[in-house]
Amino acid sequence: MQSNETVATKPLYHWSLFKDHDELSSLIQGGDSEFIQRERGAFQGHFTFVGLDSGTVQFGYIKLPYIGKGVSRVNRAGFLMRLDLRGEWIWRGRNMDRRSIVYLAPNAEYQDISPGDSSWAFLSFDWKPLERALGAFTGTDFPMAPQGCRLFLPEEDSFETLRRRLKAVQAAVRTDPSLLQESGARHGIEESVLSVLALALGSASQIRPVTYGATARLRVVKHVEACLEARRGETVYLADLCAVTGVSERTLRTVFQESYGMSPVQYLRLRRLHQVRRALRRADSDLNTVQSVANRFGIWHMGRFAVEYRKLFGESPLETLKEVRLGPNTCASLVLPSTLSRPDFSTPEA
């Protein structure tokens, strides 16, 4: 994400289809992200980026259920919410109400389990315009926490107003990207989104740290991830993770089920398959073989690996290695002039 000083010289709109985890991660601005699909099939969907004067709005649709992880890397207030949710959304082991809005301060970490066929929005705004909008709604100072995460649960009506407004913005800029080239229209969109966001946050009946009651679980998960990263390419057993985290096998199984929706063994297998896929996509097929790449991650039974790989990703490891990559801007939607009428974003919908 870019600061408001340079936003006028940077692309204000981008729409793209994606068909791989890393493609989606590269499209998302303002943070580091990782996606692990939980069911077999092609990991695909579409992504929209909208740049405003003092913030951005990013939209995503993902077809398959997945585990999402990441860290906010922008000096702004970030908000994650669902636009359409068909199934359970689990944030750090907690079942989330569909109206939940997760606030992310700079450098805050996130992790969730999301259902398939669902869409989300990530909003990011500079502090001053956000707090001004919140103050106008509440009549008092409404400072956002400078660190960590917070969970907001707005009233149904205010959440629906925000959700409908965001979907209207997404549809409008996709129909006519040149809206964002006009400073007046861009400013109107930003003020419109800020006003309904302030309405939703100001109506929240619950505001609490996302880590409330989950400190021990988060500690275990962090130790597990650090261990897996340090021992990449080695075979890691359940007993190794118990020793690193200092918890029993039963506790470890419970933590994994709450955090990832699966057993430790299932997660280790799934994570390794994703790591190999990422390495295959980045490898030169003239200099590498599937076996040489798989061996780096401690995979020696190539027949079994090939079956599991195809079952999850819908293609063979060799097909992934030899796939021709398109350029980074191939799927980008250009900002083109249009004579379509301009929608009015000045007041909330009824």
Backbone torsions as a table, in degrees:
resi	resn	phi	psi	omega
1	MET	NA	148.8	-175.1
2	GLN	-110.7	155.0	178.2
3	SER	-72.2	161.9	-178.0
4	ASN	-70.2	-13.7	177.3
5	GLU	-70.0	-28.1	-174.0
6	THR	-114.3	2.7	-173.1
7	VAL	-61.0	-31.2	-176.4
8	ALA	-67.6	-25.1	-177.9
9	THR	-98.4	1.2	-178.5
10	LYS	-108.6	157.6	177.0
11	PRO	-56.6	133.1	-178.5
12	LEU	-100.5	-10.6	-176.8
13	TYR	-148.2	138.4	174.8
14	HIS	-150.6	132.9	173.2
15	TRP	-128.4	136.7	-176.7
16	SER	-152.9	144.6	165.9
17	LEU	-85.4	148.0	174.5
18	PHE	-134.0	155.4	179.3
19	LYS	-138.5	23.1	178.0
20	ASP	-155.9	153.9	-177.9
21	HIS	-60.5	-46.3	-178.5
22	ASP	-68.2	-31.2	176.7
23	GLU	-61.5	-44.5	178.9
24	LEU	-65.5	-43.5	-179.8
25	SER	-59.5	-37.1	-179.1
26	SER	-72.5	-23.6	-179.9
27	LEU	-79.2	-33.6	-177.0
28	ILE	-71.6	126.3	-178.4
29	GLN	-103.5	145.5	175.1
30	GLY	95.4	11.5	179.9
31	GLY	-175.5	166.2	173.0
32	ASP	-96.8	132.9	-177.4
33	SER	-138.2	154.6	176.9
34	GLU	-142.5	139.5	-179.6
35	PHE	-126.4	133.0	177.6
36	ILE	-123.4	114.6	-179.2
37	GLN	-72.5	144.4	-174.8
38	ARG	-104.8	-8.1	178.4
39	GLU	-134.6	160.8	-178.0
40	ARG	-70.6	154.4	177.9
41	GLY	128.6	179.8	179.4
42	ALA	-82.1	128.7	178.7
43	PHE	-81.8	100.9	-174.0
44	GLN	-143.3	165.7	179.8
45	GLY	168.4	-157.6	177.9
46	HIS	-141.3	157.6	-173.0
47	PHE	-136.8	140.0	178.2
48	THR	-128.8	132.2	175.2
49	PHE	-115.7	131.2	178.2
50	VAL	-125.8	119.1	178.5
51	GLY	-97.3	133.7	179.4
52	LEU	-120.8	-174.9	-175.8
53	ASP	-68.6	-42.2	-177.0
54	SER	-128.0	24.5	179.5
55	GLY	-176.1	-176.4	177.6
56	THR	-141.1	157.6	171.6
57	VAL	-130.2	127.7	-179.2
58	GLN	-122.2	137.0	-177.3
59	PHE	-122.0	143.2	176.7
60	GLY	-141.6	146.3	171.5
61	TYR	-128.3	128.8	-178.3
62	ILE	-126.4	129.8	-173.8
63	LYS	-74.4	-40.2	-173.5
64	LEU	-97.5	154.2	170.9
65	PRO	-64.0	147.0	-175.1
66	TYR	-154.3	163.7	168.1
67	ILE	-103.3	126.4	178.9
68	GLY	-113.1	135.9	178.9
69	LYS	-138.4	151.2	177.9
70	GLY	177.4	-178.8	179.9
71	VAL	-138.8	134.6	176.4
72	SER	-73.1	131.0	-176.7
73	ARG	-123.3	26.3	-178.4
74	VAL	-128.3	145.2	-178.7
75	ASN	-83.8	62.5	179.2
76	ARG	-143.8	168.9	172.2
77	ALA	-85.8	127.0	-179.1
78	GLY	-112.7	147.1	-179.5
79	PHE	-137.2	126.5	178.2
80	LEU	-110.9	131.1	178.4
81	MET	-148.4	165.3	179.4
82	ARG	-101.0	136.3	175.8
83	LEU	-93.5	-40.0	174.8
84	ASP	-139.0	125.9	-175.9
85	LEU	-132.0	117.1	179.7
86	ARG	-117.2	81.3	-177.6
87	GLY	133.4	-173.2	-176.0
88	GLU	-82.8	133.3	173.0
89	TRP	-109.0	120.0	-175.6
90	ILE	-116.3	121.5	180.0
91	TRP	-112.5	111.6	179.4
92	ARG	50.9	45.8	175.0
93	GLY	86.3	0.8	-177.8
94	ARG	-113.9	130.8	173.6
95	ASN	-66.7	126.3	-174.7
96	MET	-100.5	140.8	169.5
97	ASP	-66.1	144.8	-178.4
98	ARG	-60.9	-21.5	180.0
99	ARG	-84.8	-1.3	-173.6
100	SER	-62.4	138.7	171.8
101	ILE	-122.9	122.1	-179.1
102	VAL	-99.0	121.4	177.2
103	TYR	-90.4	132.9	179.5
104	LEU	-122.1	116.6	173.1
105	ALA	-78.3	167.1	177.4
106	PRO	-54.3	136.4	179.6
107	ASN	69.8	10.5	176.7
108	ALA	-73.3	143.2	179.0
109	GLU	-97.3	146.2	176.8
110	TYR	-133.9	155.9	175.5
111	GLN	-157.9	130.7	177.7
112	ASP	-145.9	165.4	173.6
113	ILE	-117.7	120.4	-173.4
114	SER	-119.0	147.5	177.3
115	PRO	-77.1	166.6	176.2
116	GLY	-77.8	165.8	176.8
117	ASP	56.4	45.3	179.9
118	SER	-132.5	157.5	-178.1
119	SER	-126.5	155.1	-176.8
120	TRP	-139.2	165.0	174.1
121	ALA	-132.9	139.2	174.4
122	PHE	-121.5	118.0	-178.1
123	LEU	-106.4	138.7	179.5
124	SER	-139.1	124.7	-177.3
125	PHE	-136.1	149.5	172.3
126	ASP	-61.6	156.3	-171.8
127	TRP	-66.6	-46.2	-172.5
128	LYS	-62.2	-50.8	179.7
129	PRO	-65.2	-32.6	178.2
130	LEU	-66.9	-48.3	-178.8
131	GLU	-68.1	-30.4	174.7
132	ARG	-64.5	-43.7	179.2
133	ALA	-66.0	-40.3	178.2
134	LEU	-66.3	-40.2	178.8
135	GLY	-64.6	-36.4	178.9
136	ALA	-65.8	-31.9	-179.9
137	PHE	-80.2	-44.3	-174.2
138	THR	-88.8	-22.1	-176.2
139	GLY	80.0	2.1	179.3
140	THR	-138.6	170.9	174.9
141	ASP	-64.7	136.9	-179.0
142	PHE	-133.4	67.8	-175.5
143	PRO	-70.5	143.7	176.6
144	MET	-90.3	145.9	-179.8
145	ALA	-60.8	135.2	-176.8
146	PRO	-77.4	-12.3	-177.9
147	GLN	-137.9	157.1	171.1
148	GLY	75.5	-159.5	-178.0
149	CYS	-122.6	154.5	172.3
150	ARG	-136.8	148.8	179.4
151	LEU	-110.9	121.5	177.9
152	PHE	-108.6	136.6	176.0
153	LEU	-122.1	92.9	-175.8
154	PRO	-73.1	166.8	170.9
155	GLU	-65.3	152.8	-175.1
156	GLU	-57.0	-46.2	-176.0
157	ASP	-64.1	-44.3	-178.2
158	SER	-70.0	-34.8	176.4
159	PHE	-64.8	-43.6	-179.8
160	GLU	-64.6	-35.6	176.7
161	THR	-62.7	-44.4	178.0
162	LEU	-63.9	-45.5	-178.5
163	ARG	-61.7	-45.2	-179.9
164	ARG	-66.9	-37.6	179.8
165	ARG	-63.9	-43.7	-179.9
166	LEU	-64.2	-40.5	178.7
167	LYS	-67.0	-33.9	177.6
168	ALA	-67.3	-41.4	177.4
169	VAL	-62.9	-45.3	179.9
170	GLN	-58.7	-46.1	-179.1
171	ALA	-66.3	-39.8	-176.2
172	ALA	-66.5	-45.7	-176.8
173	VAL	-74.8	-25.6	175.5
174	ARG	-72.6	-36.8	177.0
175	THR	-68.7	-40.2	-175.8
176	ASP	-140.8	82.7	-179.3
177	PRO	-59.8	-23.4	-177.9
178	SER	-66.4	-11.9	172.5
179	LEU	-51.5	-40.2	-173.8
180	LEU	-76.4	-13.5	177.4
181	GLN	-80.5	-17.2	-179.9
182	GLU	-94.2	119.7	-174.1
183	SER	-59.0	-38.1	-179.4
184	GLY	-66.1	-44.4	179.4
185	ALA	-66.6	-41.3	179.9
186	ARG	-63.0	-42.9	178.6
187	HIS	-64.6	-40.1	179.3
188	GLY	-63.6	-40.1	177.3
189	ILE	-63.0	-45.2	-178.5
190	GLU	-62.5	-47.3	-179.7
191	GLU	-63.4	-35.3	179.3
192	SER	-64.7	-45.6	179.6
193	VAL	-67.2	-43.1	179.6
194	LEU	-61.0	-39.3	-177.3
195	SER	-66.5	-43.2	-178.8
196	VAL	-77.1	-27.0	173.4
197	LEU	-66.4	-43.9	177.3
198	ALA	-62.3	-38.9	177.8
199	LEU	-60.1	-44.6	-179.1
200	ALA	-68.0	-47.4	-179.0
201	LEU	-65.2	-39.6	-179.6
202	GLY	-67.4	-23.7	-179.7
203	SER	-90.7	-1.9	-173.1
204	ALA	-61.4	130.4	179.0
205	SER	-89.1	-17.5	178.6
206	GLN	-130.6	125.8	174.0
207	ILE	-135.0	115.0	-177.8
208	ARG	-154.9	157.7	176.7
209	PRO	-60.1	138.9	177.6
210	VAL	-63.6	-27.7	-178.0
211	THR	-81.5	4.6	-178.4
212	TYR	-55.0	122.0	176.8
213	GLY	73.6	10.4	-174.6
214	ALA	-129.9	19.0	-175.6
215	THR	-60.1	-45.8	-178.2
216	ALA	-63.4	-42.7	-179.4
217	ARG	-64.2	-42.6	179.7
218	LEU	-63.7	-38.1	178.3
219	ARG	-62.8	-44.7	179.5
220	VAL	-61.4	-45.6	-178.8
221	VAL	-61.9	-42.4	-179.8
222	LYS	-63.6	-41.5	178.5
223	HIS	-64.4	-39.5	179.1
224	VAL	-63.3	-49.0	-178.6
225	GLU	-62.3	-39.6	178.8
226	ALA	-65.2	-39.9	178.6
227	CYS	-64.7	-44.9	-178.7
228	LEU	-64.5	-37.7	179.4
229	GLU	-68.8	-41.6	-178.5
230	ALA	-69.1	-28.1	-176.1
231	ARG	-111.4	31.3	178.4
232	ARG	-58.6	132.3	-179.3
233	GLY	93.8	-10.7	177.6
234	GLU	-102.3	156.3	174.6
235	THR	-79.9	121.3	-179.2
236	VAL	-110.0	127.4	-178.4
237	TYR	-103.0	165.3	-179.8
238	LEU	-59.6	-38.5	179.9
239	ALA	-63.0	-34.6	178.4
240	ASP	-63.9	-43.6	-179.1
241	LEU	-67.8	-36.2	176.9
242	CYS	-63.3	-39.6	-179.6
243	ALA	-67.6	-40.5	-178.6
244	VAL	-67.7	-42.1	-175.5
245	THR	-87.0	-19.4	-179.8
246	GLY	74.0	26.7	178.6
247	VAL	-123.7	165.1	179.8
248	SER	-75.5	164.8	177.9
249	GLU	-62.0	-37.6	179.3
250	ARG	-63.4	-44.9	178.8
251	THR	-63.8	-40.9	-179.9
252	LEU	-62.5	-40.9	178.1
253	ARG	-62.9	-40.6	179.0
254	THR	-63.8	-44.1	-179.9
255	VAL	-61.8	-43.9	-179.7
256	PHE	-65.3	-39.9	-179.7
257	GLN	-64.8	-40.3	-179.9
258	GLU	-72.3	-38.4	-173.8
259	SER	-86.3	-35.3	-174.0
260	TYR	-121.3	-7.6	179.9
261	GLY	71.6	24.8	-179.5
262	MET	-160.8	170.8	-179.5
263	SER	-76.0	162.7	177.4
264	PRO	-58.3	-41.0	-179.4
265	VAL	-63.4	-43.7	178.2
266	GLN	-62.4	-42.8	-179.1
267	TYR	-65.3	-43.5	179.8
268	LEU	-60.8	-41.3	179.7
269	ARG	-66.6	-44.0	-178.7
270	LEU	-65.5	-43.4	-178.7
271	ARG	-63.2	-41.3	-178.9
272	ARG	-67.2	-39.3	177.0
273	LEU	-61.1	-40.5	178.2
274	HIS	-67.2	-37.6	178.5
275	GLN	-64.3	-42.3	178.9
276	VAL	-64.9	-42.0	179.3
277	ARG	-60.7	-42.1	179.3
278	ARG	-62.7	-42.0	179.7
279	ALA	-67.3	-38.7	178.5
280	LEU	-64.2	-39.2	-179.6
281	ARG	-68.2	-25.3	-178.0
282	ARG	-96.4	-10.2	-174.8
283	ALA	-82.7	151.3	173.5
284	ASP	-83.2	118.9	-176.2
285	SER	-68.4	-17.5	177.1
286	ASP	-80.4	-20.4	-176.0
287	LEU	-112.1	-11.0	-175.7
288	ASN	-129.9	155.2	170.9
289	THR	-117.1	164.2	176.8
290	VAL	-58.7	-41.7	-178.0
291	GLN	-64.6	-42.5	-178.4
292	SER	-64.4	-37.0	177.9
293	VAL	-70.9	-45.7	-178.7
294	ALA	-62.7	-36.8	-179.4
295	ASN	-62.8	-28.7	178.4
296	ARG	-62.2	-24.0	-177.6
297	PHE	-105.6	20.3	175.6
298	GLY	74.7	22.2	179.5
299	ILE	-99.7	121.0	-176.0
300	TRP	-120.8	-24.4	179.0
301	HIS	-89.6	88.0	-170.5
302	MET	-67.1	-35.3	179.5
303	GLY	-63.6	-47.4	178.6
304	ARG	-64.3	-42.4	179.2
305	PHE	-60.3	-44.7	-178.0
306	ALA	-62.0	-38.7	179.3
307	VAL	-66.1	-47.4	-179.7
308	GLU	-64.1	-38.6	-178.8
309	TYR	-64.6	-48.7	-179.8
310	ARG	-64.7	-37.6	-179.2
311	LYS	-62.8	-37.2	-177.4
312	LEU	-82.1	-47.9	-170.7
313	PHE	-99.1	-8.7	176.9
314	GLY	77.4	14.0	175.5
315	GLU	-152.9	161.4	-179.5
316	SER	-79.1	158.6	175.8
317	PRO	-59.2	-34.9	179.8
318	LEU	-66.3	-37.6	177.2
319	GLU	-63.2	-39.4	177.7
320	THR	-64.4	-44.3	-178.2
321	LEU	-62.3	-39.2	-174.2
322	LYS	-93.2	-0.9	-178.8
323	GLU	-62.1	135.8	177.8
324	VAL	-80.9	124.7	-179.5
325	ARG	-86.6	137.1	175.4
326	LEU	-85.2	160.5	178.8
327	GLY	-64.4	160.1	-175.4
328	PRO	-64.5	-22.6	-176.7
329	ASN	-105.2	9.7	-175.1
330	THR	-59.5	-40.4	-175.4
331	CYS	-96.2	4.7	-175.9
332	ALA	-70.6	137.9	173.7
333	SER	-89.4	126.3	-178.9
334	LEU	-80.6	153.7	175.7
335	VAL	-81.8	107.7	-175.1
336	LEU	-112.1	150.0	176.7
337	PRO	-67.9	151.4	-180.0
338	SER	-150.9	153.2	178.3
339	THR	-107.3	14.2	-179.3
340	LEU	-68.0	153.7	-179.3
341	SER	-67.5	150.3	-178.1
342	ARG	-90.8	126.4	177.3
343	PRO	-72.2	156.5	-179.3
344	ASP	-99.2	118.9	-178.8
345	PHE	-109.7	18.6	-169.7
346	SER	-75.8	-28.4	-177.7
347	THR	-130.7	149.9	178.6
348	PRO	-61.7	152.0	175.7
349	GLU	-67.9	155.4	177.3
350	ALA	-72.9	NA	NA
